[in-house]
Amino acid sequence: MRFPSPLVPATLIRRYKRFLADATLPDGREITAHCANPGSMMGLADPGMRIWLEPNDDPKKKLKYGWRLVDHGDGNFTGVDTSVPNRMLKAALMAGEVPGLAAPMVRAEVRYGQNSRIDFLLTGAGPDTYVEVKSVTLSRQPGLAEFPDSVTARGTKHLHELQAMVGAGHRAVMLYLVQRTDCIRVTLAADIDPTYAAALRDAIAAGVEVMALSCRITPEEVLPGKGLPFALP
């Protein structure tokens, strides 16, 4: 998925109120950008970080920039917009480019369970496959990606919903999409949310599958990468 508008570099001043970030553009202007990430963004929102913003000229949008990437300065990037992976992943699923998740029909945001929406429902090839996607951006050890970066009651609910789908005879997949190019392994941050960790263990025991997928990220585009090993802590 290519970014609709060319990204521009900036220097982060601060992130606040979860969805707002102030930054300085190369010409010295200070602007406020939308931050489409509800998590803590641990390690990704330190003042002075080099980031990449997407400008827009949409008159309906109050903020004229959206924060898309953190530039680690060593050739590695982290995607901070949690909506980008699902847009990229939908195209990859429809093209049959995600190993183990090929199906004739791919639908997004389908209602199911107790007032929930599944990220993707794959049908037409064996049992219906319910795919829940979580964007992973936390890394506290070199090469190791962790989820979540904050307590996620919503994430725990989704695991219960996936478990129920397995009980109803369907296939259910928890897919961790790693939005970092510097990680080669994935695990849980059980110390941050032990309730989520326990729910995932229960879900796995009940038959929910776990997959992890990397991303190829540049200031021009985000593309699906290769599968990554996942291990419980």
Contacts in CASP RR format, 6 or more apart in sequence:
PFRMAT RR
TARGET T0000
AUTHOR 0000-0000-0000
METHOD contacts of the structure
MODEL  1
MRFPSPLVPATLIRRYKRFLADATLPDGREITAHCANPGSMMGLADPGMR
IWLEPNDDPKKKLKYGWRLVDHGDGNFTGVDTSVPNRMLKAALMAGEVPG
LAAPMVRAEVRYGQNSRIDFLLTGAGPDTYVEVKSVTLSRQPGLAEFPDS
VTARGTKHLHELQAMVGAGHRAVMLYLVQRTDCIRVTLAADIDPTYAAAL
RDAIAAGVEVMALSCRITPEEVLPGKGLPFALP
1 84 0 8 1.000
1 87 0 8 1.000
1 88 0 8 1.000
1 91 0 8 1.000
1 221 0 8 1.000
1 222 0 8 1.000
1 223 0 8 1.000
2 220 0 8 1.000
2 221 0 8 1.000
3 54 0 8 1.000
3 68 0 8 1.000
3 219 0 8 1.000
3 220 0 8 1.000
3 221 0 8 1.000
3 222 0 8 1.000
4 54 0 8 1.000
5 54 0 8 1.000
5 55 0 8 1.000
5 56 0 8 1.000
6 219 0 8 1.000
6 220 0 8 1.000
7 52 0 8 1.000
7 53 0 8 1.000
7 54 0 8 1.000
7 68 0 8 1.000
7 69 0 8 1.000
7 219 0 8 1.000
7 220 0 8 1.000
8 25 0 8 1.000
8 26 0 8 1.000
8 52 0 8 1.000
8 53 0 8 1.000
8 54 0 8 1.000
8 55 0 8 1.000
8 65 0 8 1.000
9 26 0 8 1.000
9 50 0 8 1.000
9 51 0 8 1.000
9 52 0 8 1.000
9 53 0 8 1.000
9 71 0 8 1.000
9 219 0 8 1.000
10 23 0 8 1.000
10 24 0 8 1.000
10 25 0 8 1.000
10 26 0 8 1.000
10 31 0 8 1.000
10 33 0 8 1.000
10 50 0 8 1.000
10 51 0 8 1.000
10 52 0 8 1.000
10 53 0 8 1.000
10 65 0 8 1.000
11 23 0 8 1.000
11 24 0 8 1.000
11 48 0 8 1.000
11 49 0 8 1.000
11 50 0 8 1.000
11 51 0 8 1.000
12 21 0 8 1.000
12 22 0 8 1.000
12 23 0 8 1.000
12 45 0 8 1.000
12 46 0 8 1.000
12 47 0 8 1.000
12 48 0 8 1.000
12 49 0 8 1.000
12 50 0 8 1.000
12 51 0 8 1.000
13 21 0 8 1.000
13 22 0 8 1.000
13 23 0 8 1.000
13 24 0 8 1.000
13 30 0 8 1.000
13 47 0 8 1.000
13 48 0 8 1.000
14 21 0 8 1.000
14 22 0 8 1.000
14 45 0 8 1.000
14 47 0 8 1.000
15 21 0 8 1.000
15 35 0 8 1.000
15 41 0 8 1.000
15 45 0 8 1.000
16 22 0 8 1.000
18 35 0 8 1.000
18 37 0 8 1.000
18 38 0 8 1.000
18 39 0 8 1.000
19 34 0 8 1.000
19 35 0 8 1.000
19 36 0 8 1.000
19 37 0 8 1.000
19 38 0 8 1.000
20 32 0 8 1.000
20 33 0 8 1.000
20 34 0 8 1.000
20 35 0 8 1.000
20 63 0 8 1.000
21 32 0 8 1.000
21 33 0 8 1.000
21 34 0 8 1.000
21 35 0 8 1.000
21 45 0 8 1.000
21 51 0 8 1.000
21 67 0 8 1.000
22 30 0 8 1.000
22 31 0 8 1.000
22 32 0 8 1.000
22 33 0 8 1.000
23 30 0 8 1.000
23 31 0 8 1.000
23 32 0 8 1.000
23 33 0 8 1.000
23 51 0 8 1.000
23 53 0 8 1.000
23 65 0 8 1.000
23 67 0 8 1.000
24 30 0 8 1.000
24 31 0 8 1.000
25 31 0 8 1.000
31 53 0 8 1.000
31 64 0 8 1.000
31 65 0 8 1.000
32 63 0 8 1.000
32 65 0 8 1.000
33 53 0 8 1.000
33 63 0 8 1.000
33 65 0 8 1.000
33 66 0 8 1.000
33 67 0 8 1.000
34 61 0 8 1.000
34 63 0 8 1.000
34 65 0 8 1.000
34 66 0 8 1.000
34 67 0 8 1.000
35 41 0 8 1.000
35 66 0 8 1.000
35 67 0 8 1.000
35 80 0 8 1.000
36 66 0 8 1.000
36 67 0 8 1.000
36 80 0 8 1.000
36 81 0 8 1.000
36 82 0 8 1.000
36 83 0 8 1.000
37 67 0 8 1.000
37 80 0 8 1.000
37 81 0 8 1.000
37 82 0 8 1.000
37 137 0 8 1.000
38 82 0 8 1.000
39 148 0 8 1.000
39 149 0 8 1.000
39 150 0 8 1.000
40 149 0 8 1.000
40 150 0 8 1.000
41 80 0 8 1.000
41 137 0 8 1.000
41 149 0 8 1.000
42 138 0 8 1.000
42 140 0 8 1.000
42 149 0 8 1.000
42 150 0 8 1.000
43 138 0 8 1.000
44 70 0 8 1.000
44 78 0 8 1.000
44 80 0 8 1.000
44 137 0 8 1.000
49 70 0 8 1.000
49 71 0 8 1.000
50 70 0 8 1.000
50 71 0 8 1.000
50 73 0 8 1.000
51 67 0 8 1.000
51 69 0 8 1.000
51 70 0 8 1.000
51 71 0 8 1.000
52 67 0 8 1.000
52 68 0 8 1.000
52 69 0 8 1.000
52 70 0 8 1.000
52 71 0 8 1.000
52 77 0 8 1.000
52 219 0 8 1.000
53 65 0 8 1.000
53 66 0 8 1.000
53 67 0 8 1.000
53 68 0 8 1.000
54 65 0 8 1.000
54 66 0 8 1.000
54 68 0 8 1.000
55 64 0 8 1.000
55 65 0 8 1.000
55 66 0 8 1.000
56 64 0 8 1.000
56 65 0 8 1.000
56 66 0 8 1.000
57 64 0 8 1.000
66 81 0 8 1.000
67 80 0 8 1.000
67 81 0 8 1.000
68 79 0 8 1.000
68 80 0 8 1.000
68 81 0 8 1.000
68 84 0 8 1.000
69 77 0 8 1.000
69 78 0 8 1.000
69 79 0 8 1.000
69 80 0 8 1.000
69 217 0 8 1.000
69 219 0 8 1.000
70 77 0 8 1.000
70 78 0 8 1.000
70 79 0 8 1.000
70 80 0 8 1.000
71 77 0 8 1.000
71 219 0 8 1.000
72 78 0 8 1.000
72 182 0 8 1.000
74 182 0 8 1.000
75 181 0 8 1.000
76 180 0 8 1.000
76 181 0 8 1.000
76 182 0 8 1.000
77 180 0 8 1.000
77 181 0 8 1.000
77 217 0 8 1.000
77 218 0 8 1.000
77 219 0 8 1.000
78 137 0 8 1.000
78 179 0 8 1.000
78 180 0 8 1.000
78 181 0 8 1.000
78 182 0 8 1.000
78 217 0 8 1.000
79 137 0 8 1.000
79 179 0 8 1.000
79 180 0 8 1.000
79 215 0 8 1.000
79 217 0 8 1.000
79 222 0 8 1.000
80 137 0 8 1.000
80 179 0 8 1.000
82 135 0 8 1.000
84 179 0 8 1.000
84 222 0 8 1.000
85 133 0 8 1.000
85 135 0 8 1.000
85 177 0 8 1.000
85 179 0 8 1.000
85 215 0 8 1.000
85 222 0 8 1.000
86 108 0 8 1.000
86 119 0 8 1.000
86 133 0 8 1.000
88 215 0 8 1.000
88 222 0 8 1.000
88 223 0 8 1.000
88 224 0 8 1.000
89 98 0 8 1.000
89 120 0 8 1.000
89 133 0 8 1.000
89 175 0 8 1.000
89 177 0 8 1.000
89 213 0 8 1.000
89 224 0 8 1.000
90 106 0 8 1.000
90 108 0 8 1.000
90 120 0 8 1.000
92 98 0 8 1.000
92 224 0 8 1.000
93 101 0 8 1.000
93 103 0 8 1.000
93 106 0 8 1.000
93 120 0 8 1.000
93 122 0 8 1.000
93 131 0 8 1.000
94 106 0 8 1.000
96 102 0 8 1.000
97 224 0 8 1.000
98 213 0 8 1.000
98 224 0 8 1.000
99 227 0 8 1.000
100 211 0 8 1.000
101 122 0 8 1.000
101 129 0 8 1.000
101 131 0 8 1.000
101 173 0 8 1.000
101 175 0 8 1.000
101 211 0 8 1.000
102 125 0 8 1.000
103 122 0 8 1.000
103 123 0 8 1.000
103 124 0 8 1.000
103 125 0 8 1.000
103 129 0 8 1.000
104 123 0 8 1.000
104 124 0 8 1.000
104 125 0 8 1.000
105 122 0 8 1.000
105 123 0 8 1.000
105 124 0 8 1.000
106 120 0 8 1.000
106 121 0 8 1.000
106 122 0 8 1.000
107 120 0 8 1.000
107 121 0 8 1.000
107 123 0 8 1.000
108 119 0 8 1.000
108 120 0 8 1.000
108 121 0 8 1.000
109 117 0 8 1.000
109 118 0 8 1.000
109 119 0 8 1.000
110 117 0 8 1.000
110 118 0 8 1.000
110 120 0 8 1.000
110 121 0 8 1.000
111 117 0 8 1.000
112 118 0 8 1.000
112 121 0 8 1.000
112 130 0 8 1.000
112 161 0 8 1.000
112 165 0 8 1.000
113 161 0 8 1.000
113 164 0 8 1.000
113 165 0 8 1.000
114 157 0 8 1.000
114 161 0 8 1.000
116 157 0 8 1.000
116 158 0 8 1.000
116 161 0 8 1.000
118 130 0 8 1.000
118 131 0 8 1.000
118 132 0 8 1.000
118 161 0 8 1.000
119 131 0 8 1.000
119 132 0 8 1.000
119 133 0 8 1.000
120 130 0 8 1.000
120 131 0 8 1.000
120 133 0 8 1.000
121 128 0 8 1.000
121 129 0 8 1.000
121 130 0 8 1.000
121 131 0 8 1.000
122 128 0 8 1.000
122 129 0 8 1.000
122 131 0 8 1.000
123 129 0 8 1.000
127 169 0 8 1.000
127 170 0 8 1.000
127 171 0 8 1.000
128 170 0 8 1.000
128 171 0 8 1.000
129 170 0 8 1.000
129 171 0 8 1.000
129 172 0 8 1.000
129 173 0 8 1.000
130 162 0 8 1.000
130 165 0 8 1.000
130 170 0 8 1.000
130 171 0 8 1.000
130 172 0 8 1.000
130 173 0 8 1.000
131 172 0 8 1.000
131 173 0 8 1.000
131 175 0 8 1.000
132 158 0 8 1.000
132 159 0 8 1.000
132 161 0 8 1.000
132 162 0 8 1.000
132 172 0 8 1.000
132 173 0 8 1.000
132 174 0 8 1.000
132 175 0 8 1.000
133 175 0 8 1.000
133 177 0 8 1.000
134 147 0 8 1.000
134 148 0 8 1.000
134 155 0 8 1.000
134 174 0 8 1.000
134 175 0 8 1.000
134 176 0 8 1.000
134 177 0 8 1.000
135 177 0 8 1.000
135 179 0 8 1.000
136 145 0 8 1.000
136 146 0 8 1.000
136 147 0 8 1.000
136 176 0 8 1.000
136 177 0 8 1.000
136 178 0 8 1.000
136 179 0 8 1.000
136 180 0 8 1.000
136 183 0 8 1.000
136 186 0 8 1.000
136 212 0 8 1.000
137 145 0 8 1.000
137 149 0 8 1.000
137 179 0 8 1.000
137 180 0 8 1.000
138 145 0 8 1.000
138 146 0 8 1.000
138 147 0 8 1.000
138 148 0 8 1.000
138 149 0 8 1.000
138 189 0 8 1.000
139 145 0 8 1.000
139 146 0 8 1.000
139 180 0 8 1.000
139 182 0 8 1.000
139 183 0 8 1.000
140 146 0 8 1.000
140 189 0 8 1.000
142 182 0 8 1.000
143 182 0 8 1.000
143 183 0 8 1.000
143 184 0 8 1.000
143 185 0 8 1.000
144 183 0 8 1.000
144 185 0 8 1.000
144 186 0 8 1.000
144 187 0 8 1.000
145 176 0 8 1.000
145 178 0 8 1.000
145 180 0 8 1.000
145 183 0 8 1.000
145 185 0 8 1.000
145 186 0 8 1.000
145 187 0 8 1.000
145 212 0 8 1.000
145 228 0 8 1.000
146 186 0 8 1.000
146 187 0 8 1.000
146 188 0 8 1.000
146 189 0 8 1.000
146 192 0 8 1.000
147 176 0 8 1.000
147 186 0 8 1.000
147 188 0 8 1.000
147 189 0 8 1.000
148 155 0 8 1.000
148 189 0 8 1.000
148 192 0 8 1.000
148 193 0 8 1.000
148 196 0 8 1.000
149 189 0 8 1.000
149 192 0 8 1.000
150 192 0 8 1.000
150 193 0 8 1.000
151 192 0 8 1.000
151 193 0 8 1.000
151 195 0 8 1.000
151 196 0 8 1.000
152 193 0 8 1.000
152 196 0 8 1.000
153 195 0 8 1.000
155 196 0 8 1.000
155 199 0 8 1.000
156 193 0 8 1.000
156 195 0 8 1.000
156 196 0 8 1.000
156 199 0 8 1.000
159 174 0 8 1.000
159 196 0 8 1.000
159 199 0 8 1.000
159 200 0 8 1.000
159 202 0 8 1.000
159 203 0 8 1.000
159 208 0 8 1.000
160 199 0 8 1.000
160 203 0 8 1.000
162 172 0 8 1.000
162 173 0 8 1.000
162 174 0 8 1.000
162 203 0 8 1.000
162 208 0 8 1.000
163 172 0 8 1.000
163 202 0 8 1.000
163 203 0 8 1.000
163 206 0 8 1.000
163 207 0 8 1.000
163 208 0 8 1.000
165 171 0 8 1.000
165 172 0 8 1.000
166 172 0 8 1.000
166 206 0 8 1.000
166 207 0 8 1.000
166 208 0 8 1.000
167 206 0 8 1.000
171 209 0 8 1.000
172 203 0 8 1.000
172 207 0 8 1.000
172 208 0 8 1.000
172 209 0 8 1.000
173 208 0 8 1.000
173 209 0 8 1.000
173 210 0 8 1.000
173 211 0 8 1.000
174 200 0 8 1.000
174 203 0 8 1.000
174 208 0 8 1.000
174 209 0 8 1.000
174 210 0 8 1.000
174 211 0 8 1.000
175 211 0 8 1.000
175 212 0 8 1.000
175 213 0 8 1.000
176 186 0 8 1.000
176 210 0 8 1.000
176 211 0 8 1.000
176 212 0 8 1.000
176 213 0 8 1.000
176 230 0 8 1.000
177 212 0 8 1.000
177 213 0 8 1.000
177 215 0 8 1.000
178 186 0 8 1.000
178 212 0 8 1.000
178 213 0 8 1.000
178 214 0 8 1.000
178 215 0 8 1.000
178 228 0 8 1.000
179 215 0 8 1.000
179 217 0 8 1.000
179 222 0 8 1.000
180 215 0 8 1.000
180 217 0 8 1.000
181 214 0 8 1.000
181 215 0 8 1.000
181 216 0 8 1.000
181 217 0 8 1.000
183 214 0 8 1.000
183 228 0 8 1.000
184 214 0 8 1.000
184 228 0 8 1.000
184 229 0 8 1.000
185 228 0 8 1.000
185 229 0 8 1.000
185 230 0 8 1.000
185 231 0 8 1.000
186 212 0 8 1.000
186 228 0 8 1.000
186 229 0 8 1.000
186 230 0 8 1.000
186 231 0 8 1.000
187 230 0 8 1.000
187 231 0 8 1.000
187 232 0 8 1.000
187 233 0 8 1.000
188 196 0 8 1.000
188 197 0 8 1.000
188 200 0 8 1.000
188 232 0 8 1.000
188 233 0 8 1.000
190 196 0 8 1.000
190 197 0 8 1.000
190 233 0 8 1.000
197 232 0 8 1.000
197 233 0 8 1.000
200 210 0 8 1.000
200 232 0 8 1.000
201 232 0 8 1.000
204 210 0 8 1.000
204 232 0 8 1.000
210 230 0 8 1.000
211 227 0 8 1.000
211 230 0 8 1.000
212 227 0 8 1.000
212 228 0 8 1.000
212 229 0 8 1.000
212 230 0 8 1.000
213 224 0 8 1.000
213 225 0 8 1.000
213 226 0 8 1.000
213 227 0 8 1.000
213 228 0 8 1.000
214 224 0 8 1.000
214 225 0 8 1.000
214 226 0 8 1.000
214 227 0 8 1.000
214 228 0 8 1.000
215 222 0 8 1.000
215 223 0 8 1.000
215 224 0 8 1.000
215 225 0 8 1.000
216 222 0 8 1.000
216 223 0 8 1.000
216 224 0 8 1.000
216 225 0 8 1.000
217 223 0 8 1.000
END
